[in-house]
Each structure stands twice: as C-alpha cells, then as structure tokens.
C-alpha cells in the first residue's frame, strides 16, 4: 500500500511539474538548426558563387587585356564578382549577418589635377 501511495505521489508531481526546455537548451537547438541549414544551403551556394567568381575573373581578365592594361575597366568587373560572401554561416541563416552574393561596386580613386 505504501508503495502504491509513493508511486501515485511521484506520478502527480511529474504530471504537475512544468515540462520545458531551459534557455540554454533552446539556444543550442536553434544554433544546431541554423548550422544544418547553412550546411544545406552551402551545397548550392558555394558552387553558384564559384561559377560567378570564375566567370567574372575570366571576363575581367579579358577586359584588362582588350583595354591594353586599363585596370579600372577590369576592376569594374572583378570587384563585384570576386567580392561578397563566399560561405554562408549559421548567423547568416538566422538573419543576424547579411549575405552579399556580389561584392561592392568599384569606385576608382579620383585624381586631382597637378595644379591644385
């Protein structure tokens, strides 16, 4: 009989006790989920970015050669295609960091006249 009462008390305590995850467990599970999402997204993102970068490198090199060494012409192509984000992270998947497929646009240095 005492054993039955003890089992009943334990059952009631477990039924009434709040069942939930701690904040640390929630954070861990969330980070793990975003990490898995980053791995899955990188399977497609990295090859696409690699093709974009290689294409931009080839076209930028052609532009440099066809303009007889005009580095500004090549940089207009190379900067966007070779810059930007190459690998996605879990923070990017969570929206905490931005993702830039293209790099920043090239801005040539302004030259001041010699007489100024």
MDAnalysis code that builds the backbone (N, CA, C; Angstrom):
import MDAnalysis as mda
import numpy as np

u = mda.Universe.empty(348, n_residues=116, atom_resindex=np.repeat(np.arange(116), 3), trajectory=True)
u.add_TopologyAttr("name", ["N", "CA", "C"] * 116)
u.add_TopologyAttr("resid", np.arange(1, 117))
u.add_TopologyAttr("resname", ["UNK", "UNK", "UNK", "UNK", "UNK", "UNK", "UNK", "UNK", "UNK", "UNK", "UNK", "UNK", "UNK", "UNK", "UNK", "UNK", "UNK", "UNK", "UNK", "UNK", "UNK", "UNK", "UNK", "UNK", "UNK", "UNK", "UNK", "UNK", "UNK", "UNK", "UNK", "UNK", "UNK", "UNK", "UNK", "UNK", "UNK", "UNK", "UNK", "UNK", "UNK", "UNK", "UNK", "UNK", "UNK", "UNK", "UNK", "UNK", "UNK", "UNK", "UNK", "UNK", "UNK", "UNK", "UNK", "UNK", "UNK", "UNK", "UNK", "UNK", "UNK", "UNK", "UNK", "UNK", "UNK", "UNK", "UNK", "UNK", "UNK", "UNK", "UNK", "UNK", "UNK", "UNK", "UNK", "UNK", "UNK", "UNK", "UNK", "UNK", "UNK", "UNK", "UNK", "UNK", "UNK", "UNK", "UNK", "UNK", "UNK", "UNK", "UNK", "UNK", "UNK", "UNK", "UNK", "UNK", "UNK", "UNK", "UNK", "UNK", "UNK", "UNK", "UNK", "UNK", "UNK", "UNK", "UNK", "UNK", "UNK", "UNK", "UNK", "UNK", "UNK", "UNK", "UNK", "UNK"])
u.atoms.positions = np.array([
    [0.814, -1.187, 0.000],
    [0.000, 0.000, 0.000],
    [0.867, 1.264, 0.000],
    [1.927, 1.286, 0.814],
    [2.820, 2.447, 0.882],
    [3.499, 2.662, -0.466],
    [3.783, 1.554, -1.122],
    [4.434, 1.654, -2.414],
    [3.477, 2.278, -3.434],
    [2.240, 1.948, -3.389],
    [1.237, 2.486, -4.285],
    [1.061, 3.993, -4.067],
    [1.068, 4.413, -2.809],
    [0.951, 5.837, -2.485],
    [2.175, 6.581, -2.993],
    [3.363, 6.012, -2.814],
    [4.590, 6.653, -3.274],
    [4.580, 6.812, -4.794],
    [4.149, 5.796, -5.495],
    [4.064, 5.859, -6.955],
    [3.051, 6.913, -7.374],
    [1.935, 6.996, -6.706],
    [0.904, 7.988, -7.015],
    [1.419, 9.399, -6.788],
    [2.149, 9.611, -5.692],
    [2.703, 10.942, -5.397],
    [3.719, 11.331, -6.470],
    [4.592, 10.414, -6.842],
    [5.592, 10.696, -7.878],
    [4.892, 10.988, -9.200],
    [3.852, 10.263, -9.534],
    [3.118, 10.483, -10.774],
    [2.459, 11.854, -10.788],
    [1.882, 12.259, -9.661],
    [1.241, 13.582, -9.577],
    [2.278, 14.680, -9.676],
    [3.405, 14.520, -9.003],
    [4.468, 15.540, -9.047],
    [4.986, 15.689, -10.474],
    [5.213, 14.582, -11.162],
    [5.695, 14.644, -12.541],
    [4.651, 15.229, -13.482],
    [3.396, 14.957, -13.230],
    [2.328, 15.485, -14.074],
    [2.152, 16.984, -13.887],
    [2.366, 17.461, -12.672],
    [2.161, 18.876, -12.369],
    [3.409, 19.697, -12.649],
    [4.571, 19.096, -12.572],
    [5.828, 19.822, -12.762],
    [5.880, 20.405, -14.170],
    [6.336, 21.647, -14.280],
    [6.406, 22.258, -15.607],
    [7.473, 21.552, -16.447],
    [7.068, 21.152, -17.622],
    [7.989, 20.489, -18.536],
    [8.365, 21.506, -19.594],
    [9.616, 21.847, -19.639],
    [10.083, 22.815, -20.622],
    [11.581, 22.722, -20.759],
    [12.067, 23.345, -21.788],
    [13.498, 23.358, -22.020],
    [14.071, 24.631, -21.429],
    [15.288, 24.527, -20.995],
    [15.952, 25.720, -20.479],
    [16.321, 26.618, -21.655],
    [16.642, 27.850, -21.353],
    [17.014, 28.801, -22.393],
    [18.276, 28.348, -23.115],
    [19.205, 27.749, -22.365],
    [20.442, 27.256, -22.974],
    [20.150, 26.128, -23.956],
    [19.224, 25.255, -23.607],
    [18.865, 24.153, -24.496],
    [18.189, 24.680, -25.758],
    [17.327, 25.677, -25.616],
    [16.667, 26.284, -26.768],
    [17.700, 26.922, -27.689],
    [18.659, 27.635, -27.115],
    [19.698, 28.281, -27.911],
    [20.535, 27.246, -28.635],
    [20.884, 26.189, -27.930],
    [21.695, 25.127, -28.534],
    [20.960, 24.490, -29.705],
    [19.700, 24.173, -29.515],
    [18.914, 23.549, -30.588],
    [18.727, 24.498, -31.768],
    [18.520, 25.765, -31.467],
    [18.357, 26.759, -32.517],
    [19.646, 26.901, -33.321],
    [20.786, 26.992, -32.626],
    [22.075, 27.105, -33.304],
    [22.350, 25.871, -34.153],
    [22.005, 24.717, -33.639],
    [22.215, 23.486, -34.394],
    [21.360, 23.482, -35.657],
    [20.144, 23.950, -35.544],
    [19.265, 24.014, -36.710],
    [19.774, 24.977, -37.761],
    [20.226, 26.151, -37.337],
    [20.769, 27.121, -38.282],
    [22.074, 26.612, -38.894],
    [22.853, 25.885, -38.120],
    [24.082, 25.299, -38.654],
    [23.785, 24.279, -39.735],
    [22.787, 23.440, -39.497],
    [22.395, 22.448, -40.506],
    [21.828, 23.144, -41.756],
    [21.091, 24.220, -41.549],
    [20.565, 24.976, -42.693],
    [21.712, 25.591, -43.500],
    [22.738, 26.075, -42.822],
    [23.891, 26.651, -43.512],
    [24.625, 25.593, -44.324],
    [24.774, 24.407, -43.761],
    [25.437, 23.320, -44.494],
    [24.637, 22.982, -45.756],
    [23.340, 22.847, -45.611],
    [22.498, 22.530, -46.766],
    [22.511, 23.627, -47.817],
    [22.447, 24.872, -47.392],
    [22.444, 25.990, -48.338],
    [23.790, 26.109, -49.043],
    [24.889, 25.829, -48.324],
    [26.217, 25.926, -48.923],
    [26.435, 24.899, -50.027],
    [25.692, 23.801, -49.995],
    [25.807, 22.805, -51.060],
    [25.431, 23.393, -52.418],
    [24.559, 24.390, -52.424],
    [24.152, 25.044, -53.661],
    [24.813, 26.412, -53.827],
    [25.012, 27.125, -52.713],
    [25.523, 28.494, -52.758],
    [26.982, 28.541, -53.216],
    [27.829, 27.678, -52.652],
    [29.258, 27.733, -52.968],
    [29.521, 27.439, -54.451],
    [28.927, 26.399, -55.037],
    [29.158, 26.205, -56.482],
    [28.653, 27.376, -57.336],
    [27.516, 27.963, -56.959],
    [26.998, 29.105, -57.710],
    [27.941, 30.297, -57.586],
    [28.415, 30.559, -56.391],
    [29.336, 31.675, -56.168],
    [30.666, 31.418, -56.884],
    [31.115, 30.171, -56.891],
    [32.361, 29.818, -57.568],
    [32.240, 30.058, -59.073],
    [31.134, 29.660, -59.671],
    [30.923, 29.908, -61.101],
    [30.859, 31.404, -61.399],
    [30.185, 32.142, -60.543],
    [30.086, 33.595, -60.710],
    [31.472, 34.239, -60.598],
    [32.251, 33.812, -59.624],
    [33.587, 34.365, -59.446],
    [34.522, 34.004, -60.585],
    [34.477, 32.743, -61.042],
    [35.323, 32.340, -62.167],
    [34.939, 33.074, -63.446],
    [33.650, 33.204, -63.686],
    [33.198, 33.948, -64.866],
    [33.626, 35.401, -64.819],
    [33.483, 36.016, -63.654],
    [33.911, 37.404, -63.502],
    [35.415, 37.550, -63.643],
    [36.168, 36.560, -63.144],
    [37.622, 36.611, -63.284],
    [38.054, 36.505, -64.740],
    [37.397, 35.623, -65.486],
    [37.726, 35.486, -66.908],
    [37.362, 36.747, -67.695],
    [36.168, 37.250, -67.466],
    [35.732, 38.447, -68.192],
    [36.566, 39.659, -67.768],
    [36.895, 39.761, -66.488],
    [37.748, 40.859, -66.023],
    [39.136, 40.787, -66.630],
    [39.677, 39.576, -66.732],
    [40.975, 39.416, -67.377],
    [40.929, 39.782, -68.848],
    [39.862, 39.390, -69.540],
    [39.693, 39.787, -70.942],
    [39.568, 41.300, -71.071],
    [38.811, 41.913, -70.181],
    [38.647, 43.368, -70.226],
    [39.996, 44.061, -70.030],
    [40.817, 43.534, -69.140],
    [42.141, 44.110, -68.896],
    [43.007, 43.997, -70.145],
    [42.953, 42.832, -70.789],
    [43.755, 42.642, -71.993],
    [43.253, 43.439, -73.183],
    [41.940, 43.485, -73.369],
    [41.371, 44.200, -74.517],
    [41.474, 45.712, -74.381],
    [41.580, 46.205, -73.176],
    [41.733, 47.652, -72.978],
    [43.196, 48.038, -72.806],
    [44.080, 47.124, -73.131],
    [45.526, 47.330, -73.091],
    [45.974, 47.804, -71.709],
    [45.568, 47.052, -70.695],
    [46.063, 47.295, -69.346],
    [45.298, 48.322, -68.538],
    [44.069, 48.627, -68.916],
    [43.264, 49.569, -68.132],
    [42.711, 48.818, -66.918],
    [43.338, 49.041, -65.779],
    [42.936, 48.290, -64.582],
    [41.556, 48.698, -64.073],
    [41.155, 49.936, -64.326],
    [39.820, 50.360, -63.888],
    [38.734, 49.551, -64.594],
    [38.916, 49.296, -65.897],
    [37.925, 48.519, -66.649],
    [37.810, 47.114, -66.069],
    [38.939, 46.522, -65.723],
    [38.912, 45.177, -65.146],
    [38.305, 45.190, -63.751],
    [38.608, 46.189, -62.955],
    [38.110, 46.254, -61.574],
    [36.597, 46.429, -61.518],
    [36.009, 47.096, -62.512],
    [34.553, 47.225, -62.548],
    [33.889, 45.850, -62.609],
    [34.575, 44.881, -63.201],
    [34.041, 43.522, -63.315],
    [34.493, 42.654, -62.153],
    [35.773, 42.758, -61.788],
    [36.343, 41.883, -60.766],
    [35.810, 42.150, -59.363],
    [35.624, 43.402, -59.005],
    [35.188, 43.722, -57.632],
    [33.851, 43.091, -57.263],
    [32.818, 43.258, -58.080],
    [31.550, 42.606, -57.711],
    [31.598, 41.088, -57.766],
    [32.303, 40.536, -58.770],
    [32.263, 39.086, -58.931],
    [33.143, 38.352, -57.923],
    [34.242, 38.925, -57.511],
    [35.132, 38.257, -56.562],
    [34.897, 38.666, -55.116],
    [34.143, 39.727, -54.904],
    [33.832, 40.159, -53.541],
    [32.574, 39.483, -53.039],
    [32.148, 39.890, -51.879],
    [30.914, 39.347, -51.318],
    [31.153, 38.158, -50.419],
    [30.088, 37.495, -50.065],
    [30.117, 36.348, -49.157],
    [30.384, 35.080, -49.947],
    [31.391, 34.321, -49.520],
    [31.722, 33.072, -50.206],
    [31.161, 31.852, -49.495],
    [30.996, 31.910, -48.182],
    [30.477, 30.775, -47.413],
    [29.404, 31.291, -46.457],
    [28.271, 30.620, -46.408],
    [27.182, 31.006, -45.510],
    [27.425, 30.432, -44.121],
    [27.115, 31.223, -43.100],
    [27.270, 30.773, -41.716],
    [25.897, 30.659, -41.045],
    [25.897, 30.090, -39.850],
    [24.633, 29.943, -39.133],
    [24.054, 31.305, -38.749],
    [24.907, 32.280, -38.485],
    [24.410, 33.623, -38.168],
    [23.738, 34.264, -39.374],
    [24.235, 33.962, -40.558],
    [23.590, 34.470, -41.769],
    [22.234, 33.820, -41.965],
    [22.141, 32.534, -41.659],
    [20.867, 31.825, -41.784],
    [19.845, 32.361, -40.789],
    [20.317, 32.801, -39.616],
    [19.420, 33.333, -38.595],
    [19.046, 34.786, -38.866],
    [19.666, 35.402, -39.867],
    [19.373, 36.791, -40.188],
    [20.142, 37.783, -39.338],
    [21.158, 37.320, -38.637],
    [21.948, 38.203, -37.783],
    [23.074, 38.883, -38.546],
    [23.474, 38.314, -39.678],
    [24.509, 38.893, -40.535],
    [23.981, 38.915, -41.961],
    [24.386, 39.926, -42.740],
    [23.895, 39.997, -44.122],
    [24.636, 39.036, -45.049],
    [23.993, 38.702, -46.157],
    [24.584, 37.872, -47.195],
    [24.716, 38.743, -48.443],
    [25.933, 38.828, -48.969],
    [26.183, 39.609, -50.178],
    [26.713, 38.671, -51.254],
    [25.881, 38.321, -52.227],
    [26.338, 37.458, -53.313],
    [27.357, 38.207, -54.160],
    [27.104, 39.473, -54.427],
    [28.029, 40.330, -55.168],
    [28.769, 41.224, -54.200],
    [29.994, 41.563, -54.572],
    [30.767, 42.493, -53.751],
    [30.362, 43.926, -54.046],
    [31.055, 44.833, -53.419],
    [30.764, 46.258, -53.628],
    [31.193, 46.692, -55.018],
    [30.518, 47.687, -55.546],
    [30.882, 48.242, -56.845],
    [32.233, 48.935, -56.743],
    [32.965, 48.887, -57.819],
    [34.289, 49.505, -57.853],
    [34.149, 51.003, -58.048],
    [34.843, 51.760, -57.244],
    [34.895, 53.213, -57.356],
    [36.350, 53.603, -57.565],
    [36.702, 54.093, -58.757],
    [38.092, 54.463, -58.982],
    [38.493, 55.654, -58.122],
    [39.752, 55.679, -57.784],
    [40.273, 56.799, -56.982],
    [40.228, 58.059, -57.856],
    [39.735, 59.129, -57.267],
    [39.668, 60.383, -58.014],
    [41.056, 61.015, -58.030],
    [41.445, 61.476, -59.176],
    [42.750, 62.117, -59.315],
    [42.561, 63.610, -59.341],
    [43.380, 64.292, -58.579],
    [43.318, 65.750, -58.555],
    [44.317, 66.298, -59.560],
    [43.972, 67.388, -60.226],
    [44.907, 67.979, -61.186],
    [46.198, 68.395, -60.487],
    [47.303, 68.396, -61.223],
    [48.610, 68.709, -60.654],
    [48.684, 70.157, -60.174],
    [47.922, 71.046, -60.786],
    [47.983, 72.466, -60.423],
    [47.178, 72.803, -59.179],
    [46.385, 71.880, -58.635],
    [45.528, 72.201, -57.491],
    [46.278, 72.133, -56.209],
])
